[in-house]
Amino acid sequence: MEKKAYTVSAINKYVKNMFLNDGFLSHVYVKGEVSNCKYHTSGHLYFTLKDNEGAISCIMYRSSVQNQKLQLENGMKIQVSGRIDVYERDGKYQLYATSFEQEGLGSLYEKYAKLKEQYEEMGLFDPSFKRPIPKMCDKIGIVTASSGAAIHDIMSVSMRRNPYVQLILYPAKVQGQGASLSIAEGIRTLDAMGLDVIIVGRGGGSMEDLWAFNEETVVEAIFKSHTPIISAVGHEKDFTLSDFVADLRAATPSAAAELAVFDISLTLRQIDKYKNELDLRFASQLRNKKAKLDSYLKALKHLDPSLRVTSMRNRLEQKALYLDQTFFRLMDQKKNKLKYYALKLDGASPLKRLKSGFLYAENQDGKHIVSVNDIKVGDQIQGYLIDGLITSRVESITKNKG
Amino acid sequence: MAKTETLEDSFKKLDEIVAGLENTELSMDAALKLYKEGIKLVESCNSKIDKVEKEIIVLNGGKVEASNEDIF
């Protein structure tokens, strides 16, 4: 008897088709506990959902993984939304998840959203109520558990930035029964101490762990506090209602300490900088004034009367020199002229004439005789020769004709 | 609290003084006055910073006691 045999892939295709045609399986909610959870490097998420009696493989594609707020961990009880389909290669059906949420927490999220809306309407989150955090706090209150990462982180950051700041811890119960009352009491106690700022927070945890920071007593205590409050609950991604009502939200307790504790070394350096700036500026003022003074001095020097006397004296000396020169030049001229006349005179000298044998005649009255009309016969004549004197008498006068 | 406020105030004032000293029209007297005031502020800032290391104070049922050991 011959039976028709189908190929594996044909059978798988057939089965897959059955799943596809089933409207119920195309969108189901499945709840169970997570195991074999693996976030693959491709971005896809693989896990197994199980309960006491069975298990189902689950896959969530990267595009959906990116939209999930919750990070899956083994042991988590979750509710998954998706479709059941066949993976032909392995002949295996699995749950293709599009979203999931922590089971039982759905109601907690709802409660959170409702409270948030309620507080928002009451105006508790209004930015106008936010007080600035002082830049230089001396006394910092902390409401958190006395054991745990939060206080440890805050202390180490504070010690590094500024060991001179006074930290005051109110050890509070931060999760479980009575936590919100303890936190609220801590805020009120520290607020009454007149500190500069209060940090309220705790380290990371599940939404249930952080729940106290959503409760009205805590939110109200933060809102009513006169001291500025920094909230520091959980990690970066965790948000609680305390974060919205606080004056400042820090992503983590360490971040809160960075915000609250000012860096003393920066402050000291700033003071030094001021000192240097003052010195520099003042020195430049001095230089400025000195330069101005110098320019005034220079200007004044030009107006100095002694300078004018010197200048007058110089001018006088110049004139005197000029006078001298002019005088001597004139003298030289005269001397030359004199010489010239002397030479000329020398030629006309009577002595020279006498030397060459001329006679100089005078009448009785001592007058020079130049014409025959000056004398008469019988007059006595004095005659001068070069080497002596003769006295003679006129015997006759003959006048030249013509 | 008032103490820290004045430290911040001092910084603000110092900013003003330093800016004031940049004015070249300032008289010598005024410049000297500003400089002296600035130096005084710098000194007061330095003295304002309390340089005593503080241990954390843990409030315990209303009683105040200094302690580091309880925490770790």
Interface residues (C-beta under 8 A of the other chain):
Chain A: P134 K135 M136 C137 D138 K139 S146 S147 I151 H152 M155 P163 Y164 V165 Q166 L167 I168 L169 Y170 P171 T189 L190 G194 D196 I264 T267 L268 Q270 I271 Y274 K275 E277 L278 R281 F282 Q285 L286 N288 K289
Chain B: M1 K3 T4 E5 L7 E8 F11 L14 I17 V18 L21 E22 T24 L26 M28 A31 L32 L34 Y35 G38 I39 L41 V42 C45 N46 I49 D50 K51 V52 E53 K54 I56 I57 V58 L59 N60 G62 D70 I71 F72
